[in-house]
Amino acid sequence: MRRALVLVALACASAILVAVLVPLAVVTREVARRTALADAERSVTAVVGLLAGAEGRGDVARGLAEVVAVSGHAVSVHTPDGPVGFPQATRPQVEAARVTPVVEPSAGGVVLLRPVRLGERTFVVEVFLPDERLVDGVGRAWAVLAAVVIAMVAGAVLLVDRLALGLVRSVRRLASAAHRFGQGDLVERIDPTGPPELVDVALTFNRMAQRITALLAAERSRAADLSHRLRTPLTALRIDAEKLRDPAAARVVRAALHLDAELDRMIRDASRPATPPTATSCDLAAVVTERAAFWSPLAEDEGRPHEVRCPTGPVPVPVGREDVAAVVDILIGNVFRHTALGTAYRLAVHADGSRVTLVVDDAGPGFPDRPTATGPRSGDPNPGRRDPPPAARPPSGNAGPSRPDASTAVWSVGEEPRSGWPGGSTGAGPGSGSAGPVWPEASTAARQDTGNPGPGRPAPSAAAQPAGEGAGGNWPGAPAARQASGSTGLGLDIARRVVEATGGVVHLNRSPLGGARVVLTFARAS
């Protein structure tokens, strides 16, 4: 911006000075020419007096020598008897000058010819002016003009640069404050300085920042209040469960204790001031294996064959461990919520260069072929079929994945490339209708694949129960109630936001198992 203002000032000053000084330079040259001709006229006047008193060619020659010595001009006289001196004019020029004075060009300059009549005789006085005499002083005048131009342009540029510096500093302060505020520094404010327009922008920014801070504080207060209110019924539930003598009571108590710890964490997080986010990463394969083991006991209870496929080495992704665990819990929880008992599911992690992919397949009803409003449709024979959230619905006829856009969330309902995808089936694709494998040894295999620690029944984390995605009384019993409830799409939207934070993309497809396939593509952490 500063450079642009300086260039504008340079262009304007140069244009103005050129418009003024170029004509002035031309006038300076013309003045020098006229001055030289005026000096030549004075030499002619001196020669006229000489001719009036001369009695012969010798007197004329001596007089011309004196005039030349005084004036420095090359003066000659064309008498009726012939020229005296060293004339430069041609005979036609001299004959023309006997009638009227003329100024004619000559080799190396110009000649001034003036007729002089003494009685019946006509003389022509010639003064030769070389080119150097015609432009005498013009070079110095032009040099002065050039110095004036340079000084004026430099002064204008320097002045505008000083003025622009203050303007640019104000803009930079505004941009820096906006950047820090966008990075999470909510106490950042701007001291309004600079032109009135920038002062107004700074004041508007401060009001906006104050409003955003107030709204965030109100949201955090509401979140803490809601979490605190949930503790009372949760405590009552835990106390009632402790009084039971049923073997399942221990699992319910552990679930209540886990949820109580999650509520404490939510209250602490809501009470802490917002801080700028920090770079973090985790091992996707380790988190998927851990969460799959967490859900394995419930899968065994419901007779769900399940499998986990992960690379042996670490698979780092630029997302926090808690966020990845929440996403995995949401996707597995969706399988339990929206599919019938005994429905198989599979998780696979695949690392390919700079991309890391998490694929979740199930053998349930899958997504509708023609997405409608989120939730079950009236009279739908498969109320558990899941609609993708509104952000996930492509225009009619979309048959393939979209590519990420810099400003738009990218979801794709269609067939993603099968080459290199984990858990893929070469012959399977959208609409294949394949029910997929149902593993008879599922309970044992799943326990081995997921690292299930034993028959203990860990309770799902709160992250697995977002609003509208299996939360509330639908966990852990009443699978029919879980299927009958609708879907808000909040869980998939949470997954979308987590993946987009890494520059990744989410694909929703038909699974080779016959149900839904959710493919999360992350950027790989360094």
For each residue, the residues with C-beta under 8 A, 3 or more apart:
1: 4 5 164 167 168 171
2: 5 6 161 164 165 167 168
3: 6 7
4: 1 7 8
5: 1 2 8 9 160 161 163 164 167
6: 2 3 9 10 157 160 161 164
7: 3 4 10 11
8: 4 5 11 12 160
9: 5 6 12 13 156 157 159 160 161
10: 6 7 13 14 153 156 157
11: 7 8 14 15
12: 8 9 15 16 156
13: 9 10 16 17 152 153 156 157
14: 10 11 17 18 153
15: 11 12 18 19
16: 12 13 19 20
17: 13 14 20 21 149 152 153
18: 14 15 21 22 149
19: 15 16 22 23
20: 16 17 23 24
21: 17 18 24 25 145 148 149
22: 18 19 25 26
23: 19 20 26 27
24: 20 21 27 28 145
25: 21 22 28 29 141 142 145
26: 22 23 29 30
27: 23 24 30 31
28: 24 25 31 32 138 141 142 145
29: 25 26 32 33 135 138
30: 26 27 33 34
31: 27 28 34 35
32: 28 29 35 36 134 135 136 137 138 141
33: 29 30 36 37 134 135
34: 30 31 37 38
35: 31 32 38 39 136
36: 32 33 39 40 129 133 134 136
37: 33 34 40 41 103 112 129
38: 34 35 41 42
39: 35 36 42 43 71 73 133
40: 36 37 43 44 73 112 127 129
41: 37 38 44 45 112 114
42: 38 39 45 46 71
43: 39 40 46 47 67 71 73 75 127
44: 40 41 47 48 75 112 114 125 127
45: 41 42 48 49
46: 42 43 49 50 67 70 71
47: 43 44 50 51 63 64 67 75 77 116 125
48: 44 45 51 52 116 125
49: 45 46 52 53
50: 46 47 53 54 59 60 63 64 66 67
51: 47 48 54 60 63 77 116 118 123 125
52: 48 49 118
53: 49 50 59
54: 50 51 59 60 63
55: 59
56: 59 60
57: 60 61 79 81 84
58: 61 62
59: 50 53 54 55 56 62 63
60: 50 51 54 56 57 63 64 77 79 84
61: 57 58 64 65 84 85
62: 58 59 65 66
63: 47 50 51 54 59 60 66 67
64: 47 50 60 61 67 68 75 76 77 84 85
65: 61 62 68 69
66: 50 62 63 69 70
67: 43 46 47 50 63 64 70 71 73 75
68: 64 65 71 72 73 74 75
69: 65 66
70: 46 66 67
71: 39 42 43 46 67 68 75
72: 68
73: 39 40 43 67 68 127 128 129
74: 68 85 86 88 127 128
75: 43 44 47 64 67 68 71 85 125 126 127 128
76: 64 83 84 85 86 87 88 125 126 128
77: 47 51 60 64 83 84 85 123 124 125 126
78: 82 83 84 87 89 94 123 124 125 126
79: 57 60 82 83 84 121 123
80: 121 122 123
81: 57
82: 78 79
83: 76 77 78 79 87
84: 57 60 61 64 76 77 78 79
85: 61 64 74 75 76 77 126
86: 74 76
87: 76 78 83 94 126
88: 74 76 106 107 109 111 126 128
89: 78 93 94 97 104 106 111 113 126
90: 93 94
91: 94 95
92: 95 96
93: 89 90 96 97 102 104 111 113
94: 78 87 89 90 91 97 98 113 124 126
95: 91 92 98
96: 92 93 99 100 102 113
97: 89 93 94 100 101 102 113 114 115 124
98: 94 95 115 122 124
99: 96 115
100: 96 97 115
101: 97 112 113 114 115
102: 93 96 97 113
103: 37 110 111 112 113
104: 89 93 110 111 113
105: 109 110 111
106: 88 89 109 110 111 128
107: 88
108: 130 131
109: 88 105 106 128 129 130 131 133 134
110: 103 104 105 106 128 129 134
111: 88 89 93 103 104 105 106 126 127 128 129
112: 37 40 41 44 101 103 126 127 128 129
113: 89 93 94 96 97 101 102 103 104 124 125 126
114: 41 44 97 101 124 125
115: 97 98 99 100 101 122 123 124
116: 47 48 51 122 123 124 125
117: 121 122 123
118: 51 52 121 122 123
119:
120:
121: 79 80 117 118
122: 80 98 115 116 117 118
123: 51 77 78 79 80 115 116 117 118
124: 77 78 94 97 98 113 114 115 116
125: 44 47 48 51 75 76 77 78 113 114 116
126: 75 76 77 78 85 87 88 89 94 111 112 113
127: 40 43 44 73 74 75 111 112
128: 73 74 75 76 88 106 109 110 111 112
129: 36 37 40 73 109 110 111 112 133 134
130: 108 109 133 134
131: 108 109 134 135
132: 135 136
133: 36 39 109 129 130 136
134: 32 33 36 109 110 129 130 131
135: 29 32 33 131 132 138 139
136: 32 35 36 132 133
137: 32 140 141
138: 28 29 32 135 141 142
139: 135 142 143
140: 137 143 144
141: 25 28 32 137 138 144 145
142: 25 28 138 139 145 146
143: 139 140 146 147
144: 140 141 147 148
145: 21 24 25 28 141 142 148 149
146: 142 143 149 150
147: 143 144 150 151
148: 21 144 145 151 152
149: 17 18 21 145 146 152 153
150: 146 147 153 154
151: 147 148 154 155
152: 13 17 148 149 155 156
153: 10 13 14 17 149 150 156 157
154: 150 151 157 158
155: 151 152 158 159
156: 9 10 12 13 152 153 159 160
157: 6 9 10 13 153 154 160 161
158: 154 155 161 162
159: 9 155 156 162 163
160: 5 6 8 9 156 157 163 164
161: 2 5 6 9 157 158 164 165
162: 158 159 165 166
163: 5 159 160 166 167
164: 1 2 5 6 160 161 167 168
165: 2 161 162 168 169
166: 162 163 169 170 194
167: 1 2 5 163 164 170 171 194 195 198
168: 1 2 164 165 171 172
169: 165 166 172 173 194
170: 166 167 173 174 193 194 195 198 202
171: 1 167 168 174 175 194 198
172: 168 169 175 176
173: 169 170 176 177 190 191 193
174: 170 171 177 178 190 198 201 202 205
175: 171 172 178 179
176: 172 173 179 180
177: 173 174 180 181 188 189 190 205
178: 174 175 181 182 205
179: 175 176 182 183
180: 176 177 183 185 188
181: 177 178 184 185 186 188 209
182: 178 179
183: 179 180 276 277
184: 181 274 275 276 277
185: 180 181 188 276
186: 181 209 212 213 216 273 274
187: 213
188: 177 180 181 185 209
189: 177 206 209
190: 173 174 177 202 205 206
191: 173 202
192: 198 199 202 203 206
193: 170 173 198 199 202
194: 166 167 169 170 171 198 199 202
195: 167 170 198 199
196: 199 200
197: 200 201
198: 167 170 171 174 192 193 194 195 201 202
199: 192 193 194 195 196 202 203
200: 196 197 203 204
201: 174 197 198 204 205
202: 170 174 190 191 192 193 194 198 199 205 206
203: 192 199 200 206 207
204: 200 201 207 208
205: 174 177 178 190 201 202 208 209
206: 189 190 192 202 203 209 210
207: 203 204 210 211
208: 204 205 211 212
209: 181 186 188 189 205 206 212 213
210: 206 207 213 214
211: 207 208 214 215
212: 186 208 209 215 216
213: 186 187 209 210 216 217
214: 210 211 217 218
215: 211 212 218 219
216: 186 212 213 219 220 274
217: 213 214 220 221
218: 214 215 221 222
219: 215 216 222 223
220: 216 217 223 224 270 271 274
221: 217 218 224 225 270
222: 218 219 225 226
223: 219 220 226 227 266 270
224: 220 221 227 228 266 267 270 271
225: 221 222 228 229
226: 222 223 229 230
227: 223 224 230 231 263 266 267 270
228: 224 225 231 263 267
229: 225 226 232
230: 226 227 233 234 263
231: 227 228 234 235 260 263
232: 229 235 236
233: 230 236 237
234: 230 231 237 238 256 259 260 263
235: 231 232 238 239 260
236: 232 233 239 240
237: 233 234 240 241 252 256
238: 234 235 241 242 253 256 257 260
239: 235 236 242 243
240: 236 237 243 244
241: 237 238 244 249 252 253 256
242: 238 239 249 253
243: 239 240
244: 240 241 249 252
245: 249
246: 249
247: 250
248: 251 252 457
249: 241 242 244 245 246 252 253
250: 247 253 254
251: 248 254 255 456 457 458 459 476
252: 237 241 244 248 249 255 256 459
253: 238 241 242 249 250 256 257
254: 250 251 257 258 457 458 459
255: 251 252 258 259 459 460 476
256: 234 237 238 241 252 253 259 260 459
257: 238 253 254 260 261
258: 254 255 261 262 458 459 461 462
259: 234 255 256 262 263 459 462
260: 231 234 235 238 256 257 263 264
261: 257 258 264 265
262: 258 259 265 266 461 462 463
263: 227 228 230 231 234 259 260 266 267 462
264: 260 261 267 268
265: 261 262 268 269
266: 223 224 227 262 263 269 270 462
267: 224 227 228 263 264 270 271
268: 264 265 271 272
269: 265 266 272
270: 220 221 223 224 227 266 267
271: 220 224 267 268
272: 268 269 275
273: 186
274: 184 186 216 220
275: 184 272
276: 183 184 185
277: 183 184
278:
279: 318
280: 318 319 320 321
281: 316 317 318 319 320 525
282: 286 287 316 317 319 320 321 324
283: 286 287 314 315 316
284: 287 288 315 316 317 324 349 356 358 522
285: 288 289 310 311 313 314 315 349
286: 282 283 289 290 314
287: 282 283 284 290 291 321 324 325 328
288: 284 285 291 292 308 310 328 347 349 358
289: 285 286 292 293 308 310 450 451
290: 286 287 293 294 325 451
291: 287 288 294 295 325 328 329 332
292: 288 289 295 296 306 308 328 332 347 449 450
293: 289 290 296 450 451 452 453
294: 290 291 329 458 460 461
295: 291 292 298 299 306 329 332 336 460 464
296: 292 293 299 300 306 446 447 450 452
297: 300 301 452 455 456 457 458
298: 295 301 302 336 457 460 476
299: 295 296 302 304 306 336 345 446
300: 296 297 303 304 443 446 447
301: 297 298 457
302: 298 299 336 341 342 479
303: 300 341 342
304: 299 300 335 336 341 342 343 344 345 442
305: 342 344 345 437 438 439 442 443 445 446
306: 292 295 296 299 344 345 346 347 442 446 449 450
307: 346 347 439 442 445 446 449
308: 288 289 292 346 347 348 446 449 450
309: 346 347 348 349 422 423 449
310: 285 288 289 315 348 349
311: 285 315 349 350 351
312:
313: 285
314: 283 285 286
315: 283 284 285 310 311 349 351 356 524
316: 281 282 283 284 356 524 525 526
317: 281 282 284 324 356 502 522 523 524 525
318: 279 280 281 502 522 523 525
319: 280 281 282 323 324 498 501 502 522
320: 280 281 282 323 324
321: 280 282 287 324 325
322: 325 326 463
323: 319 320 326 327 498
324: 282 284 287 317 319 320 321 327 328 498
325: 287 290 291 321 322 328 329 461 463
326: 322 323 329 330 461 463 464 494 498
327: 323 324 330 331 494 495 498 499 520
328: 287 288 291 292 324 325 331 332 347 358
329: 291 294 295 325 326 332 333 460 461 463 464 465
330: 326 327 333 334 463 464 466 469 491 492 494 495
331: 327 328 334 335 347 360 491 495 518
332: 291 292 295 328 329 335 336 345 347 360 464
333: 329 330 336 337 460 464 465 469 470 491
334: 330 331 337 338 386 469 470 491 492
335: 304 331 332 338 339 343 345 360 362 364
336: 295 298 299 302 304 332 333 339 470 479 482
337: 333 334 384 469 470 474 482 483 485 487
338: 334 335 364 365 384 385 386 482 483 487
339: 335 336 343 345 362 363 364 365 384 483 515
340: 343 364 384 479 483
341: 302 303 304 479
342: 302 303 304 305
343: 304 335 339 340 362 363 364 515
344: 304 305 306 362 363 436 437 438 439 442 513
345: 299 304 305 306 332 335 339 360 361 362 363 513
346: 306 307 308 309 359 360 361 362 423 513
347: 288 292 306 307 308 309 328 331 332 358 359 360
348: 308 309 310 358 359 361 422 423
349: 284 285 288 309 310 311 315 356 357 358 359 422
350: 311 356 357 359 420 421 422
351: 311 315 355 356 357 524
352: 355 356 357 420
353: 524
354: 523 524
355: 351 352 521 522 523 524
356: 284 315 316 317 349 350 351 352 521 522 523 524
357: 349 350 351 352 421 422 519 520 521 522
358: 284 288 328 347 348 349 519 520 522
359: 346 347 348 349 350 421 422 423 424 517 518 519 520
360: 331 332 335 345 346 347 517 518
361: 345 346 348 423 436 511 512 513 515 516 517
362: 335 339 343 344 345 346 366 511 513 515 516
363: 339 343 344 345 435 436 438 511 513 514 515
364: 335 338 339 340 343 384 385 514 515 516
365: 338 339 382 384 385 386 515 516
366: 362 385 386 510 511 514 515 516
367: 371 385 386 387 388 413 508 510 516
368: 371 372 385 387
369: 431
370: 396
371: 367 368 387 388 392 393 413
372: 368 377 387
373: 377 387
374: 387 389 390 486 487 488 489
375: 387 486 487 488
376: 380 383 384 385 484 486
377: 372 373 380
378:
379:
380: 376 377 383 385
381:
382: 365 385
383: 376 380 483 484
384: 337 338 339 340 364 365 376 483 484
385: 338 364 365 366 367 368 376 380 382
386: 334 338 365 366 367 487 516
387: 367 368 371 372 373 374 375 487 489
388: 367 371 392 393 411 413 489 492 508
389: 374 392 393 488 489 490 492 493 496
390: 374 393 489
391: 409 411 489 493 496
392: 371 388 389 411 413 489 492 496 506 508
393: 371 388 389 390 411 413
394: 398 402 411 412 413 414
395: 398
396: 370
397:
398: 394 395 402 412 413 414
399: 414 415
400: 412 414 415 416
401: 412 414 415 416 417 505 507
402: 394 398 405 410 411 412 505
403: 410 505
404: 410 503 504 505
405: 402 408 410
406:
407:
408: 405
409: 391 496 500
410: 402 403 404 405 500 505 506
411: 388 391 392 393 394 402 496 505 506 507 508
412: 394 398 400 401 402 416 505 506 507 508 509
413: 367 371 388 392 393 394 398 507 508 509
414: 394 398 399 400 401 430 507 509
415: 399 400 401 418 429 430 509 510
416: 400 401 412 421 507 509 519
417: 401 420 421
418: 415 421 424 425 426 428 429
419:
420: 350 352 417 424
421: 350 357 359 416 417 418 424 519
422: 309 348 349 350 357 359
423: 309 346 348 359 361 512
424: 359 418 420 421 428 512
425: 418 428 434 512
426: 418
427: 432
428: 418 424 425 432 434 511 512
429: 415 418 432 510 512
430: 414 415 509 510
431: 369 510
432: 427 428 429 510 512 514
433: 514
434: 425 428 512 513 514
435: 363 438 513 514
436: 344 361 363 511 512 513 514 515
437: 305 344 513
438: 305 344 363 435 442
439: 305 307 344 442 445
440:
441: 444 445
442: 304 305 306 307 344 438 439 445 446
443: 300 305 446 447
444: 441 447 448
445: 305 307 439 441 442 448 449
446: 296 299 300 305 306 307 308 442 443 449 450 452
447: 296 300 443 444 450 452
448: 444 445 451 452
449: 292 306 307 308 309 445 446
450: 289 292 293 296 306 308 446 447
451: 289 290 293 448
452: 293 296 297 446 447 448
453: 293 456
454:
455: 297
456: 251 297 453
457: 248 251 254 297 298 301
458: 251 254 258 294 297
459: 251 252 254 255 256 258 259 476
460: 255 294 295 298 329 333 464 465 475 476
461: 258 262 294 325 326 329 464 465
462: 258 259 262 263 266 465
463: 262 322 325 326 329 330 466
464: 295 326 329 330 332 333 460 461 470
465: 329 333 460 461 462 469 470 471 472 475
466: 330 463 469 470 471 490 491 494
467: 471 488 490
468: 471 486 487 488 489 490 491
469: 330 333 334 337 465 466 487 488 490 491
470: 333 334 336 337 464 465 466 474 475 482 491
471: 465 466 467 468 474 475
472: 465 475
473: 478 481
474: 337 470 471 478 481 482 485
475: 460 465 470 471 472 482
476: 251 255 298 459 460
477:
478: 473 474 481 482
479: 302 336 340 341 482 483
480: 483 484
481: 473 474 478 484 485
482: 336 337 338 470 474 475 478 479 485
483: 337 338 339 340 383 384 479 480
484: 376 383 384 480 481
485: 337 474 481 482
486: 374 375 376 468
487: 337 338 374 375 386 387 468 469 491
488: 374 375 389 467 468 469
489: 374 387 388 389 390 391 392 468 492 493
490: 389 466 467 468 469 493 494
491: 330 331 333 334 466 468 469 470 487 494 495
492: 330 334 388 389 392 489 495 496 506 508 518
493: 389 391 489 490 496 497
494: 326 327 330 466 490 491 497 498
495: 327 330 331 491 492 498 499 506 518 520
496: 389 391 392 409 411 492 493 499 500 506
497: 493 494 500 501
498: 319 323 324 326 327 494 495 501 502
499: 327 495 496 502 504 505 506 520 521 522
500: 409 410 496 497 503 504 505
501: 319 497 498
502: 317 318 319 498 499 522 523
503: 404 500 523
504: 404 499 500 520 521 522 523
505: 401 402 403 404 410 411 412 499 500 521
506: 392 410 411 412 492 495 496 499 518 519 520 521
507: 401 411 412 413 414 416 517 518 519 521
508: 367 388 392 411 412 413 492 516 517 518 519
509: 412 413 414 415 416 430 516 517 518 519
510: 366 367 415 429 430 431 432 514 515 516 517
511: 361 362 363 366 428 436 514 515 516 517
512: 361 423 424 425 428 429 432 434 436 517
513: 344 345 346 361 362 363 434 435 436 437
514: 363 364 366 432 433 434 435 436 510 511
515: 339 343 361 362 363 364 365 366 436 510 511
516: 361 362 364 365 366 367 386 508 509 510 511
517: 359 360 361 507 508 509 510 511 512
518: 331 359 360 492 495 506 507 508 509
519: 357 358 359 416 421 506 507 508 509
520: 327 357 358 359 495 499 504 506
521: 355 356 357 499 504 505 506 507
522: 284 317 318 319 355 356 357 358 499 502 504
523: 317 318 354 355 356 502 503 504
524: 315 316 317 351 353 354 355 356
525: 281 316 317 318
526: 316
